[in-house]
Amino acid sequence: MKKLILIACGLIAGIGLMAQNDRADNIVGTYAGGSGKDAFKVKITKLQDGTYKGQVCWVAELYDANGVMDVDDKNPDKSLRNTPADKIVLFTGLKYNAKKQQWDGTKIYDPNRGIKVSMTATFDSPKVLKIRGSVLGIGETEVWKRVE
């Protein structure tokens, strides 16, 4: 009986996870990532063309001890180097891939390194979004938790 209950619970959890990855607009919301002084929040919105944009909307430490604002000083686009850290656009043009039940088709910007890498996003659970950035198959995965 215990085994049957565990199987049923696993199926219900799996169905819930599939439901998060099966609708394009499920990704819209605000997510928290990082920790401590490196904590941040990203707001994902849907654009008029049906793609998605992710923009930083909060950082834990916007100003240093001297009152100097943290800006995007590593951006390869010199015109964006004075963008405040809490306004950096991480990605635009993210598309939902129904066949793979994931979001992909764009690059994500890493402001710590000043580079863009290929991006995929999937839900690990209803409130946990896994963001994978990679170059030539080598990459990192970050976990963002939905807060709104």
Legacy VTK file of the C-alpha trace (Angstrom):
# vtk DataFile Version 3.0
C-alpha trace
ASCII
DATASET POLYDATA
POINTS 148 float
0.000 0.000 0.000
2.826 2.420 0.897
4.433 1.742 -2.478
1.178 2.565 -4.279
0.829 5.847 -2.376
4.429 6.813 -3.187
3.886 6.050 -6.874
0.681 8.114 -6.899
2.454 11.041 -5.211
5.271 10.828 -7.740
2.812 10.844 -10.639
0.968 13.853 -9.232
4.252 15.749 -8.777
5.331 14.820 -12.298
2.035 16.007 -13.756
2.415 19.315 -11.878
5.930 19.759 -13.255
4.810 18.964 -16.804
2.004 21.513 -16.400
4.562 24.233 -15.611
6.610 23.442 -18.701
3.614 23.011 -21.037
2.393 26.610 -21.293
4.546 29.395 -22.677
3.271 32.146 -20.361
3.999 30.144 -17.197
7.455 31.724 -17.242
6.097 35.253 -16.728
6.809 36.484 -13.202
9.466 37.682 -10.790
12.256 35.381 -9.639
14.943 35.601 -6.960
18.455 34.283 -7.439
21.871 34.509 -5.854
22.373 34.914 -2.128
23.696 37.377 0.411
25.251 40.463 -1.133
24.939 38.821 -4.582
21.155 38.346 -4.321
19.014 39.690 -7.143
15.510 39.575 -8.617
14.627 39.240 -12.294
11.276 40.131 -13.826
10.298 38.098 -16.893
7.699 39.738 -19.120
6.048 38.858 -22.408
6.806 41.198 -25.300
4.369 42.180 -28.064
6.054 39.790 -30.520
5.286 36.829 -28.205
8.855 36.402 -26.927
10.040 36.991 -23.373
12.404 39.465 -21.740
14.256 39.095 -18.445
15.422 42.228 -16.670
17.007 42.680 -13.272
14.598 44.613 -11.046
16.452 44.488 -7.701
19.939 43.767 -6.355
20.929 43.356 -2.719
23.755 45.894 -2.856
23.173 48.612 -5.426
25.717 50.938 -3.782
29.181 50.166 -2.445
30.575 51.401 0.902
31.516 54.727 -0.725
28.017 55.302 -2.091
29.016 54.506 -5.680
26.267 52.802 -7.672
27.019 49.360 -9.119
26.755 49.597 -12.923
27.150 47.230 -15.866
30.808 48.191 -16.399
31.778 44.934 -18.182
29.174 45.219 -20.933
30.786 44.834 -24.374
28.365 47.524 -25.602
30.032 50.674 -24.260
26.749 52.601 -24.424
25.297 50.266 -21.741
28.172 50.433 -19.252
26.438 53.035 -17.086
23.247 50.981 -16.721
22.472 50.570 -13.005
22.810 46.957 -11.814
19.089 46.854 -10.966
18.104 47.709 -14.559
20.281 45.306 -16.594
18.467 43.393 -19.348
19.649 39.785 -19.155
17.810 38.474 -22.221
15.264 39.335 -24.889
13.766 37.168 -27.601
13.321 34.072 -25.424
10.869 31.701 -27.153
8.788 28.807 -25.944
9.702 25.513 -27.616
6.533 23.404 -27.307
8.189 20.273 -28.692
10.899 20.311 -26.000
8.663 21.952 -23.369
11.321 24.538 -22.593
12.185 28.142 -23.356
15.166 28.782 -25.639
16.238 30.538 -28.840
18.237 33.396 -27.365
21.323 34.247 -25.367
21.532 35.326 -21.749
23.877 38.074 -20.659
26.188 37.427 -17.713
26.995 40.865 -16.253
29.678 39.406 -13.957
31.715 38.246 -16.966
30.421 40.625 -19.639
29.475 37.794 -22.023
26.376 36.329 -23.678
25.794 32.576 -23.830
23.063 30.315 -25.233
20.146 29.926 -22.862
17.472 27.380 -21.991
14.927 27.556 -19.185
12.753 24.836 -17.639
10.791 24.483 -14.449
12.239 22.062 -11.908
9.099 22.484 -9.802
6.174 24.916 -9.971
8.202 27.683 -8.282
11.750 26.792 -9.344
13.077 27.859 -12.749
16.344 26.374 -13.974
18.324 28.687 -16.242
21.065 26.993 -18.257
23.716 29.034 -20.014
26.218 27.311 -22.288
28.899 27.829 -24.903
29.889 24.893 -27.120
28.019 22.517 -24.803
29.868 23.654 -21.667
27.793 25.625 -19.236
26.285 26.399 -15.880
22.824 26.092 -14.431
21.315 28.641 -12.055
18.174 28.203 -10.022
15.738 31.078 -9.745
12.815 30.875 -7.307
9.497 32.482 -8.170
8.558 35.259 -5.765
5.596 36.748 -7.691
LINES 1 149
148 0 1 2 3 4 5 6 7 8 9 10 11 12 13 14 15 16 17 18 19 20 21 22 23 24 25 26 27 28 29 30 31 32 33 34 35 36 37 38 39 40 41 42 43 44 45 46 47 48 49 50 51 52 53 54 55 56 57 58 59 60 61 62 63 64 65 66 67 68 69 70 71 72 73 74 75 76 77 78 79 80 81 82 83 84 85 86 87 88 89 90 91 92 93 94 95 96 97 98 99 100 101 102 103 104 105 106 107 108 109 110 111 112 113 114 115 116 117 118 119 120 121 122 123 124 125 126 127 128 129 130 131 132 133 134 135 136 137 138 139 140 141 142 143 144 145 146 147
